[in-house]
Amino acid sequence: MGFMKQIRRQDCSKRTLHKSAIAAFMGLVAACAHLEPVHAQTIRIEATTTAMDWNAVALAGGHVFVAGPRWSGFSGPAVGLLTKNGKIKPFPDADWNGWKPGQDATHRFVSVNALHVAPDGTLWVVDTGTPSFGGAPIPEGAKLVRIDPATGHVLRIYPLGLEIAQAGSYIDDIRFNGTHAYLTDAGKAALIVLDIKTGQARRVLDNDASTRARTGRPIIMDGHVVESHPHQPLLVNVDPLEVSPDGKWLYFGPLEGPWSQVPTAFLDDPNLSSTDLSAAVKPWADLPPIGGSTMDIAGNLYFTNLKDNGVYRRDVSGKITRLLSDSRLHWADAPCLAPDGRLWLPVAQLDRLPMFHQGQSRSHQPFLLVSIDPHITQSKDKP
């Protein structure tokens, strides 16, 4: 999203961006009713590929990085560096991208779901450790890898052992706040709190109502409910997350919404009981199913709306603005803001993969990596 947050049968950087959100789950059009056209939003295609289904992009150290999960079935690297001639070079090297079943996974990517640039400019790779769709993390597979984006030097590996990345887990995405990082487990419905200095991680809000996907909030694309199995709607547990600009709040929710908020001070306290932490969780925003999100230093949230192939911004007052809706942005995933201010979006088309259509691919080739100007709206609310 990011996606492939482990599915159950029932189940660049935070500094960059202006965002917005949606008031009612299936009522996106109503919430943003009375839209009138203004000057056109332009989509710029930054890169294309048929070698990987990218669902993550990050810009750091003067480079563009992309990633995609192994289970999508494509031959490209788990993490790639876009070269000036449009090729994808394995990053940090071929060995890190060369894992095969049966090999040690400590220093190799198994299946990457997210990339994120930390406040210090380093690139973090989220390896779910799950090589197959819906499979369990393999030993030493689930981990975070911190890399110098300019040199490719691996600075540190943070293993997520079996007590953190459990059977059924799908470690999804990451955000930073001081000496802590927060991750979502979209498979077993929990947040993970990482002490960046010590490397110690804790599961919190495990199977809490705020982290579980809810029935009755289906993902609708191309006019149809996306299903994990025949007649079983795809439900994805806690997936997107953002930290408020002042670092005091974490916002999070299932892919299908709604989002909640919790004080980061409570998350960071290992002595706080699970009961007290759960009681501190409050509603934040009733967002629809999204592909990905990012938050800027002013607290504006950008997110991609799966239902209408749209990109939206939610400001701190809760006002929603649609930036554009375009069929080329089908399951646009985790957005990232470039240094020049443009919003980059990897278009994953994840719901069109063969596993969702009895083995038949419905994806439109090539896969696109696009950018838009987040300061231009395709439509706006009437006063």
C-alpha positions in Angstrom: 0.0 0.0 0.0 0.9 -0.1 1.1 -1.0 -3.7 0.6 -0.3 -7.3 1.0 -0.8 -7.1 4.4 -1.4 -10.6 5.2 -4.9 -11.6 4.2 -7.2 -13.5 6.4 -10.2 -15.3 5.1 -12.2 -12.9 7.2 -9.3 -10.6 7.1 8.9 9.5 0.9 8.8 10.4 3.9 6.5 11.8 6.5 8.2 15.2 6.2 7.0 15.7 2.7 3.3 16.2 1.8 0.0 17.9 1.9 -3.1 15.6 2.5 -6.8 15.1 3.0 -9.4 12.6 3.8 -12.9 11.3 3.4 -15.8 11.8 5.7 -17.9 8.7 5.2 -16.9 5.2 4.1 -19.0 4.5 1.0 -20.1 8.1 0.8 -17.1 9.6 -0.9 -19.0 11.2 -3.6 -21.5 12.6 -1.2 -18.8 13.8 1.1 -17.2 15.7 -1.7 -20.4 16.6 -3.5 -20.9 19.6 -5.7 -17.6 19.4 -7.3 -16.8 21.8 -10.1 -13.9 21.5 -12.6 -10.9 23.9 -12.3 -7.6 23.9 -14.2 -6.5 20.4 -15.2 -4.3 18.1 -13.1 -1.6 16.5 -15.2 -0.2 13.0 -14.6 3.5 12.6 -15.5 4.8 9.1 -16.2 8.1 8.8 -14.4 8.9 5.2 -15.3 7.4 2.0 -16.5 8.2 -1.7 -16.1 7.0 -5.2 -16.9 9.6 -6.8 -14.7 8.1 -6.0 -11.3 4.8 -5.0 -9.7 5.9 -2.1 -7.7 3.8 -1.0 -4.7 6.4 1.2 -3.0 8.6 4.2 -4.0 11.0 6.3 -2.1 13.2 9.3 -3.1 16.4 9.6 -1.1 20.1 10.5 -1.6 19.3 11.8 -5.1 18.0 8.5 -6.2 14.6 6.9 -6.8 13.9 3.5 -5.2 11.1 1.1 -5.9 10.0 -2.2 -4.4 7.4 -5.0 -4.9 6.3 -8.2 -3.1 7.6 -11.6 -4.2 4.2 -13.1 -4.3 3.1 -11.0 -7.2 5.1 -13.4 -9.4 7.3 -11.0 -11.3 11.0 -11.4 -12.1 12.2 -8.0 -11.0 14.3 -7.3 -7.8 12.7 -7.0 -4.4 14.2 -3.5 -4.1 15.4 -1.6 -7.1 17.2 1.6 -8.0 15.9 3.4 -11.0 18.8 4.3 -13.3 18.8 7.3 -15.6 18.1 5.1 -18.7 14.9 3.8 -17.0 16.3 0.4 -16.0 15.9 -1.2 -12.5 19.1 -2.1 -10.8 19.0 -4.4 -7.7 19.6 -2.4 -4.6 21.8 -2.5 -2.5 23.1 -5.4 -4.7 22.2 -8.6 -6.4 22.9 -10.8 -3.4 20.4 -9.0 -1.2 17.9 -9.6 -4.0 18.8 -13.1 -4.8 17.0 -15.1 -2.0 15.8 -18.6 -3.0 13.7 -21.0 -0.9 16.0 -22.9 1.5 18.6 -20.1 1.7 19.4 -18.1 4.8 17.3 -15.0 4.8 19.3 -12.9 7.3 21.0 -10.9 4.7 18.6 -11.3 1.8 15.2 -9.8 1.0 12.4 -12.4 1.1 9.3 -10.2 0.2 9.4 -6.5 0.5 6.2 -4.5 1.2 7.3 -1.0 2.0 10.1 1.6 1.6 10.3 4.7 3.8 12.8 7.5 4.3 13.6 8.2 8.0 14.0 11.8 9.2 17.8 11.3 9.1 17.6 10.5 5.3 18.3 6.8 5.6 16.2 4.3 3.6 14.3 1.7 5.5 13.1 -1.5 3.9 10.2 -3.5 5.4 10.7 -7.2 4.6 7.6 -9.2 5.5 9.5 -12.4 5.4 6.5 -14.1 3.7 7.5 -15.5 0.3 4.0 -16.7 -0.7 0.6 -15.0 -0.7 -0.9 -15.5 2.7 2.1 -17.6 3.9 3.9 -17.5 7.2 7.1 -15.6 7.8 10.1 -17.8 7.3 12.9 -17.9 10.0 15.0 -14.7 9.9 12.8 -13.5 7.1 10.8 -10.7 8.7 13.1 -7.7 9.3 13.8 -4.1 8.8 16.9 -3.1 6.9 18.3 0.4 7.3 20.5 1.5 4.3 22.5 4.5 3.3 20.7 5.5 0.1 23.8 7.2 -1.4 26.2 4.3 -1.0 24.0 1.3 -0.6 25.8 0.4 2.6 23.6 -1.6 5.0 23.7 0.3 8.3 21.7 -2.1 10.4 19.3 -5.0 10.3 16.5 -5.2 12.8 15.3 -8.8 13.0 11.6 -9.3 13.8 11.6 -12.6 15.5 8.8 -15.1 15.8 7.4 -13.4 18.9 6.9 -10.2 16.8 6.3 -11.5 13.2 4.1 -14.4 14.2 2.4 -17.1 12.1 -0.2 -15.2 10.2 1.6 -11.9 10.4 2.2 -9.6 7.5 4.5 -6.7 8.6 3.2 -3.9 6.4 4.6 -0.3 6.8 6.6 1.9 9.0 6.7 5.5 10.4 9.1 7.3 12.7 8.9 9.4 15.9 12.1 10.3 17.7 13.8 7.1 19.0 10.8 4.9 18.1 9.4 3.5 14.9 5.9 2.2 14.5 4.8 -0.6 12.2 1.5 -2.2 11.2 0.8 -6.0 11.2 -1.9 -6.3 8.6 -2.0 -10.1 9.0 -2.5 -10.6 12.8 -3.9 -7.1 13.5 -1.5 -5.3 15.8 0.9 -2.4 16.0 4.6 -2.9 16.5 6.7 -0.5 18.5 10.4 -0.5 17.8 13.1 1.1 19.9 15.5 2.2 17.2 18.5 2.3 19.5 18.2 -1.0 21.2 16.4 -2.9 18.5 13.8 -4.2 20.9 10.3 -4.5 19.5 6.9 -5.0 21.2 3.4 -5.9 19.8 0.6 -3.6 21.1 -3.1 -3.4 20.4 -3.0 -7.0 19.4 -6.3 -8.0 17.9 -7.8 -4.7 19.2 -11.0 -3.4 17.6 -9.0 -0.5 16.2 -6.5 -2.8 14.4 -9.0 -5.4 13.0 -10.6 -5.2 9.6 -14.4 -4.9 9.8 -16.9 -6.8 7.8 -19.3 -4.7 5.8 -16.6 -2.3 4.5 -15.7 -4.1 1.2 -13.0 -2.9 -1.2 -14.8 -2.1 -4.4 -12.9 -1.7 -7.7 -14.1 -1.7 -11.3 -17.6 -1.9 -9.8 -16.9 -5.3 -8.0 -16.0 -6.4 -4.5 -12.4 -7.5 -4.3 -12.3 -11.1 -3.0 -9.5 -13.0 -1.3 -11.3 -16.2 -2.1 -14.6 -16.9 -4.1 -17.4 -15.1 -2.3 -15.1 -13.9 0.5 -14.4 -10.2 0.5 -10.8 -9.3 0.9 -10.3 -7.9 4.4 -7.0 -6.3 5.4 -6.2 -5.6 9.1 -4.3 -2.5 10.3 -2.4 -1.2 7.3 -1.8 2.6 6.8 -0.4 4.7 9.6 1.0 8.3 10.1 2.6 10.2 12.9 1.3 13.8 13.6 3.8 16.6 12.9 4.3 17.3 16.6 4.9 13.6 17.2 2.2 13.3 19.8 -0.3 11.1 17.9 -0.3 8.0 15.8 -3.1 7.7 13.3 -3.8 4.2 11.9 -6.5 1.9 10.6 -7.4 -1.2 8.6 -7.0 -0.8 4.8 -10.8 -0.4 4.6 -11.0 2.1 7.4 -11.9 3.7 9.7 -8.8 5.3 11.2 -8.1 5.8 14.9 -5.6 7.8 16.9 -3.6 7.1 20.0 -1.0 9.1 22.0 2.5 8.1 21.0 3.6 8.6 24.7 1.3 5.7 25.5 2.7 3.5 22.7 6.3 4.3 23.9 5.6 3.3 27.5 6.4 -0.5 27.9 4.9 -0.4 31.4 1.4 0.7 30.2 -1.1 -2.1 30.4 -2.9 -3.3 27.2 -6.2 -2.3 28.8 -5.1 1.2 29.4 -3.6 1.5 25.9 -6.7 0.3 24.3 -8.8 2.7 26.3 -6.6 5.6 25.0 -7.5 4.8 21.4 -10.1 7.2 19.9 -11.7 7.6 16.5 -9.9 9.9 14.1 -11.2 9.8 10.5 -13.7 7.6 8.7 -11.7 7.0 5.5 -12.6 4.7 2.7 -10.4 1.8 1.4 -7.1 3.3 0.4 -4.0 2.1 -1.4 -1.5 4.3 0.6 -1.0 7.6 2.4 1.5 10.1 3.6 1.4 13.1 5.9 3.3 16.5 5.6 4.7 18.7 8.3 1.5 20.7 8.5 -0.6 17.6 9.2 -2.3 17.3 5.8 -2.9 13.7 4.7 -2.7 12.5 1.1 -4.2 9.2 0.3 -5.3 7.2 -2.7 -8.9 6.1 -2.9 -9.3 2.7 -4.4 -12.9 3.0 -5.4 -12.5 5.9 -7.8 -8.8 5.7 -8.7 -8.5 9.0 -7.0 -5.9 11.0 -5.0 -7.3 13.1 -2.1 -6.1 15.5 0.5 -7.5 15.8 4.0 -6.4 18.9 5.9 -6.2 19.3 9.6 -9.7 20.6 9.8 -11.0 17.4 8.2 -11.9 19.1 4.9 -11.5 16.8 1.9 -10.2 17.9 -1.5 -10.0 15.6 -4.5 -6.8 16.2 -6.5 -7.8 13.9 -9.3 -9.4 10.7 -10.4 -7.9 8.8 -13.3 -8.3 5.2 -14.5 -4.5 4.9 -14.9 -4.2 5.2 -11.1 -5.8 1.8 -10.5 -4.7 0.7 -7.0 -2.1 3.5 -6.7 -0.2 2.6 -3.7 2.0 4.3 -1.1 2.7 7.9 -2.2 6.0 9.8 -1.7 6.8 13.5 -2.2 9.8 14.4 -4.3 12.2 17.2 -3.4 10.6 19.3 -6.2 7.2 19.0 -4.5 5.6 16.5 -6.8 3.7 13.5 -5.4 5.0 10.2 -6.7 2.7 7.2 -6.9 3.5 3.5 -7.8 0.5 2.0 -9.6 0.3 -1.6 -8.4 -3.0 -2.9 -9.8 -2.9 -5.5 -7.0 -6.5 -6.5 -7.4 -5.8 -7.5 -11.0 -3.2 -10.1 -10.1 -4.0 -13.8 -11.1 -4.6 -14.9 -7.5 -7.7 -12.8 -7.4 -9.1 -14.0 -10.8 -8.8 -17.8 -10.8 -5.2 -17.6 -12.1 -5.9 -15.1 -14.9 -4.0 -11.8 -14.9 -6.1 -8.7 -15.6 -3.3 -6.2 -15.1 -2.6 -3.6 -17.8 1.1 -3.6 -18.9 3.4 -1.9 -18.3 3.1 -0.9 -14.7 3.3 2.8 -14.2 5.2 5.0 -11.8 3.7 8.5 -12.0 3.8 11.9 -10.3 1.3 14.7 -9.9 1.5 18.3 -8.6 -0.3 18.1 -5.2 -1.1 21.8 -5.3 -3.3 21.5 -8.3 -6.9 20.1 -8.0 -8.9 18.4 -10.7 -12.0 19.5 -8.9 -12.9 21.6 -5.9 -15.7 22.0 -3.4 -18.2 24.8 -4.0 -18.4 27.3 -1.2 
